[in-house]
Amino acid sequence: MTSGLRGRLRAALLVAVMLFLAGCSSIPTVGPVGTATPSAGGSNIANQLSYTPPGPADGAGPQEIIEGFITAGVGAGEDYSAAREFLTAELASSWVPGERVVIYGADPNVVPLPEPNAFQIQLEVVASVNAGGIRTNSAPGTTETIQVRLAQQDGEWRISGIPNGVMISDVTFPTVFQAHNLYFYSSTYSYWVPDTRWFIRRSGIAASVVNAMLAGPAPYLQGAVTSAFPAETSLARDAVPVVSGVASVDFSAEVLEDSSDLSRQQMALQLEKNLRQLNNVNSVEMTVNQRPVDLGPENDSLLAVQDDPRVGDTQIAVSGDSLTFFQDRQAVPIENLPDLSEYGPREPAVSADLATIAFLSSDAGTLLVTGPGKDVAPVASGSGLSAPSVDPEGWIWSASDEPSGSKVIAVGPDLKPSGQPGLTPSWLEGMKVKELRISRDGARALLVVEQNGTARVLIAGVVRSSGGTPQTLTAPLEVWTDDPVTTAVWVGETSVAALQKGQDERLTPVILDPTEENRTLAPWDGGFSLSGGDGPEDLFLQTADAIYKKLGNGWIKEIDGLRDPAFPG
């Protein structure tokens, strides 16, 4: 990259950051992908914050034109009008900036090719965002080349060929885009399941949120979550006016075909959940052909949907040859718990109501279930079983080592295995599952797997039958980390805490969240496992002789003598 491009990129970033900081109190929570044109319900303040990069200079050479186009990727105003100035008139009319956003790390290189007027942009790709706002992070060291052609237009060089999309540095990206969670129902309609998207920072974006919701969940959630809206539902017009805090969402008539009072009420709830996150929306009105939709009397089957379920402050842990609850720095005996000494319990898990307890035998070869006033029941066996996890539906999950890879185990509330032949998905072949934790909404599985000596963090959707029986795990979303991960736990609806092993073999806690950059915490010598409660601040670290709690960016001792702590789930 030339010093001119580097300077322009830095100047663009500086201006964007200054505008962002100056308007922090007014910037809306989200914006549409690929466009920044004003729309109904937008605020003047947000529109004033948009940054317009400079257009091409008179007499600029081909390389300067390409560099200027890259710089213009930060200016989404008027549908990227600044970037279009670097294109020929023909290409400017067909180029689709929102089809893809390439987020790069190191400064791009612009390299001339042997063919006339042909160049190549070489990028270190950190991530990309598609037209639906779905961000896909890239493996460290990923590179990509983009082919560019130029032509003379009215005596000036312009780009005549380049793929759709824009390029933005990883430093600039957070000043232009912001994370926003869409929400879909869990398969039982009991929980809201987040689906993180990235949108341009601006107001007037209610229509973009609704369109993204109607398009359905991200690939890894397909089959694991449900939308109340029929698959072909669309807006009657591509706008959602917001007047005095009321968002009016007008649908095409097809949305009402064969709909019941219950389904319309579920649609209204989902609309409200997704739109009321926007800072200019207080209520939502659903209409068809400009007429309010009759939702009918409240249906008895309409459930109160849980949002970001809490796990409380009680953990379960191993104490000698038995189990105990752990709360407020004290061990709390579990009443009417049977004698467990013959099993040498390890890695316990407990249900949200604290009534069902699962644990492994001392050799990690048997999965057992018990609880206050309940006998001990062995429910599954295998080699190297992973720590159990109890989902909201009462299913107990683990994974065992097999010659071809790990086998997923799910045992129902009746203590019988699911019996689904597809429960272990084909994509797990050749992988060893070191950790399997079900999210608190029951719709996602967090896995730490090892393959060919490399550890990976994956999040897969949990596909269930209409009765809640687990069927399979969807093709996963990979969560990239700087170093290999040894263990990971949920600490919120999207947040995960993990331990990374550095080159010095030291384990360092890190918070992984799709809505922000990975956050590294202070290491603690001897720490080897984690338990996570309600949020990243409610995090516990185990050493060989004590349990520590996160305090700021450090750790404070909570209790001695307990091991394998775990919050419900």
Secondary structure, DSSP 4 states (H G I P E B T S, - for coil): --HHHHHHHHHHHHHHHHHHHHTTTT--S---SS-B---TT--HHHHHT------PPTT--HHHHHHHHHHGGG--HHHHHHHHTTB-HHHHHH--GGGEEEEESSPPEEEE-SSTTEEEEEEEEEEEEETT--EEEPPTT-EEEEEEEEEEETTEEEEEE--SSEEEETTTHHHHEEEEEEEEEETTSSBEEEEEEEEES-S--HHHHHHHHHH---GGGBTTEE-SS-TT--BSSS---EETTEEEEEE-GGGGTT--HHHHHHHHHHHHHHHTTSTT-SEEEEEETTEE----SPPTT----BSS----S-EEEEETTEEEEEETTEEE--TTPPP-TTT--EEEEE-TTS--EEEE-TTS-EEEEEETTEEEEEEEE-BSPPPPEE-TTS-EEEEEEETTEEEEEEE-TTS-B---TTSS-GGGTT-EEEEEEE-TTSSEEEEEEEETTEEEEEEEEEEE-TTS-EEEEPSPEEE--SS-EEEEEE-SSS-EEEEEE-TTS-EEEEEE-TTS--EEPPP-TT--EEEE-SSTTSEEEE-SSEEEEEETTEEEEEEES-EEEE---
